[in-house]
Structure formats: structure tokens, C-alpha cells
Amino acid sequence: MPRYLLDTSIISDLIHKPGGQVAASIARLSASERENLCTSIIVAAELRFGVEKSGSPRLTNRVEAILETIRVLSLEPGADSFYAGLRAEIERSGTPIGANDMLIAAHALAAGCILVTDNEREFRRISGLSIQNWLRARP
């Protein structure tokens, strides 16, 4: 059974549009598939930075409510090796991606997850990374 690692763009959509496309995609999953939803500690950090920066108690409550319902994975053993290899490969190709996105991709690979993202442009550059976009297509 696949594990789905939700990235920042997907969880942000879920926060801002609780009845939107991401919520509908989650609702279409079986109960066992929903148990396999997770996110990265890197994503949680990005979300918490966003609410800290905004200063909005309402947004803080929404982020915390979502993070309480989705398992937040610590960095998996091997994520560092995936990161090193991916970063070297991407830099050699001359098409770097953001540091946090590189860590999220390495984390998804190390954890054996499908990365669910709306940032296909960057993540498609990562060889071996399985991605889905629940804002554009059904899972």
C-alpha cells in the first residue's frame, strides 16, 4: 500500500480550502490509504514558519489542527544520502531547486512515499521520485 507524503502546497490548499480539491481527493481514498497519509517535518516547519510570519491566531489554529491529523515523519535514515546524491545530480544539471524542496524530495524517497505536490515543475526534475498532484488530477 503506498504512503502519500503531502507537501506544503497541498496542505496549504487543505488549510485554505477545507472543502476543496485536496479534501475531495482524500475523501476518495480508502480508510487504509488515509492511514498512509503523512507529511515531512520539513513541511511542518515551513507551515509553522508561515503562520509565525503571518501572526494570525486563526491560521495558526488551522495549521495545528491539520498537523494533528496527519502523521509528521521525522527524517528517515538514508534521507541524508538521498539528499547528497540528488543535490549533486541537480547541481550538475544546472537546474537547482530550493533547499527545502530538495530535503522534502530526499525524505519522500528515503521513506518510500509518493510525494503529493502542486510543485510539479521542480519535483519532476528528481529522478526516481513518484509524484501526484491532487490539485490537478485524482489520486
LONUKE-615847 format. One record per residue: x negated, y, z negated of N, C-alpha, C in turn. Coordinates in steps of 0.05 Angstrom, whole numbers, plus 32768, in hexadecimal, padded with zeros to 4 digits. Atoms other than C-alpha are relative to their C-alpha. Layout:
% residues N
XYZXYZXYZ...
***
This chain:
% residues 139
7FEF7FE880008000800080007FEE8019800080127FE87FFE7FE180438014800580137FE87FFE7FEA80147FD2807A7FE17FFF801A80107FFE7FE67FF37FE380C17FF67FF480157FEE800C7FEA800F7FB680F97FDE800A801A800C7FF47FE77FF77FDC813A7FE47FEC80177FFD80137FEA80037FB181777FF3800E80197FF87FF57FE6800A7FBB81BF7FDF8017800A80117FEB7FF57FEE7FE481D3801C801A7FF17FFC7FE8801080038015819A8010800E80057FE57FF57FFB801A801E81A57FC6800A801D7FFE7FF67FE58000802481F07FD1801B8002800D7FE680007FF3805D81E4800180157FF47FEE7FED800C8012807E81B77FCE800780137FE97FFB7FED8015807781ED7F9980128017800A7FF27FE97FF5809282257FC5801B7FF8800D7FE780097FF280C881FB7FE980077FE57FF47FFA801A800D80E081C57FB880137FEE800F7FEE80107FF0811581AF7FE97FF77FFE801D800B7FFE7FE480E881B580277FF77FE6800B800980177FF080C6818680577FF07FED7FEF8011801380108093816A802580127FF17FED7FEE800E801380CA815A7FF280107FEB800F7FF180137FF080F28139802A7FEE7FE88007801280167FFA80B58110803E7FFB7FEE7FE880048010801980AA80FA7FF680197FEF7FFB7FE6800E800580F480E77FF080037FE880137FFE80167FED80ED80BA802E7FEE7FE97FF880128015800880B68092800C800E7FEC7FEE7FF58014801280C780527FE87FF680067FE380087FFB801B80C180517F9C7FE37FF97FFB801C80088004807F802C7F9F7FED8013800F80117FEC7FF28064805D7FD37FFE801A7FF080017FE88010807780977FA67FEE7FFD7FE8801380058016804F80777F6E7FE480038009801B7FFD7FF58013807C7F9C7FFA801C800980067FE47FFB801780C77FA37FEC800A7FEB80137FF580127FDC80EB7F857FF48019800D800F7FE97FF67FB081287F8D7FE57FFF7FF3801B7FFF80097F6881397F807FFE80167FEA80067FEB80147F4D815F7F447FF7801A800E80087FE87FF07F31818F7F798019800F80087FE77FF37FF97F78819D7F91800D800D7FE77FF57FF580197F9081A67F497FF1801A7FF980107FE880067F5781D87F3E8008801780137FF87FEA7FEE7F6A81FF7F7D801B800B7FF97FE57FF780077FB382027F69800080117FE680027FF180197FA282187F227FF1801B8003800D7FE77FFA7F73824D7F3D80148013800C7FEC7FEF7FF37FAB82677F698013800C7FEC7FED7FF580137FDB826F7F2F7FF280127FEC800F7FEE80127FA5828D7F027FFD801B800D80047FE87FF17F9782C07F38801A801080037FE67FF37FFC7FE182CF7F42800B800C7FE67FF57FF6801A7FF082D87EF8801E7FFB7FFD7FE380058001803682BD7F0480077FE97FEE7FF880168011805282957ECA80137FEC800E7FED80117FF28089827A7EF77FF17FED8013801080107FEE805782617F2A7FEF7FEC7FF0801080128011802B82447EF380117FE97FF77FEE801580098067821D7ED880067FEC80177FFB80117FE9807682027F1E7FE87FEE8007801880107FFB802F81EC7F2A7FFC7FEA7FEB800380148016802A81CA7EE680157FEA80027FEB80147FFE806C81A77EF17FFA7FEC8016800880127FEA8054818A7F337FE97FEF7FF88017800F8008801181767F1780057FEB7FEB7FF880148014803481517EDF800D7FE8800C7FF180167FF3805A81267F117FEF7FF180148012800D7FEC802081167F407FE67FF97FF280198009800C7FE480EE7F297FE98011800B80177FF17FF87FA6811A7F2B7FE77FEE7FFC8017801280017F6980F07F3C7FE6800F7FF9801B7FF680057F2580FE7F1E7FEF7FF88019801180087FE97EED80FA7F517FF87FE37FFD8006801D7FFF7EE380B17F647FE27FFC8003801C80087FFA7E9F808F7F617FFD7FFD801E800480017FE37E8380957FA780088019800E7FF87FE77FF37EA380D87FB67FE88011800680187FF07FFB7E5E80F87FAF7FF17FF68019800E800A7FE87E4180CA7FE48010800780197FEF7FF87FE97E7C80D680137FFB801E800680047FE37FFC7E73812180087FE68006800D801A7FFB7FF57E29811F80177FFF7FF9801E800080087FE47E3280F880578012801180127FED7FEF7FF07E6E8120806F7FF5801C8004800A7FE47FFD7E4E816380617FE980018013801780007FEE7E0E81508085800A7FFC801D7FF580047FE57E36813680C1800E8019800B7FF17FE87FF77E63817380C47FED8017800680147FEB7FFB7E2881A380BE7FF07FFC8019800E80067FE77E03817F80F58011800680187FEE7FFB7FE97E40818681228004801E80047FFC7FE37FFD7E4181D28115801C80097FFB7FE57FF880057E8981D280FF80077FFB7FE27FFC8004801D7E8881D980B3801D80057FF87FE67FFB800C7EC681D780897FFB800A7FE380037FF5801B7ED381F680457FF67FEB7FEC800C801280147EAF81D9800980157FEF7FF17FEC800F800E7EEE81C67FE4800E7FEB80127FF480137FED7F0C81A680227FED7FE88004801380167FFD7ECC817D802A80027FED7FE77FFD801180187ED381657FE1801A7FF080007FE6800E7FFF7F1C81547FEB7FFF7FE98014800380167FEC7F0C812C802A7FEF7FE97FF580118015800C7ED481078006800F7FF17FEA7FF1800D80157F0280F97FCC80157FED800C7FED80127FF37F3880DD7FF97FF37FE7800C800E80177FF57F0680B1801C7FF77FED7FEA8009801080167EE880987FDB80167FF17FF27FE9800D800D7F2D80897FBE80107FEF80137FF180107FEC7F4580687FFE801C800A80057FE67FF37FFD7F7E809A80068004800B801C7FF97FF07FE87FA380B780418003801C7FF67FFE7FE480087F9B8102803C8018800D800D7FE87FF37FF67FDD812780437FFA801E800080097FE57FFE7FCD816D805C800E800F80177FF77FF07FE97FE581A680887FE7800D800D80197FF57FF67F9C81B880957FF27FEB8013800A80157FED7F93818780CF7FE7800A800F80167FF57FF07F6381B580F47FE57FF97FF480198006800E7F2C81AC80C07FFD7FE37FFA8003801B80087F3A816780A77FFE7FEC8016800380127FE97F3E814780EC7FE27FFD8008801C80027FFA7EF3815580F17FF17FEB7FEF800D801380127EE5812280BA80057FE3800B7FFD801B7FF57ED880DE80DA80077FEC7FEA7FF8801580137EFA80A480B7801680097FED7FEB7FF680127F2C80D08091801B7FFD800C7FE480037FF77F7580BB8099800F80187FF57FF07FE980097FA380F78097801C7FFE800B7FE47FFC7FF87FED8105809B8008801D7FFA7FF67FE5800580118148809F801E7FFE7FFC7FE38002800680548145807C800F801980057FF27FE87FF78064818B809380068000801D7FFC80027FE38061817780DC800D7FE680097FF5801A7FF88075812E80DD80077FF07FE77FF880118017809480F980B17FEA7FEC7FFA801480148008806780CA808980087FE4800A
***
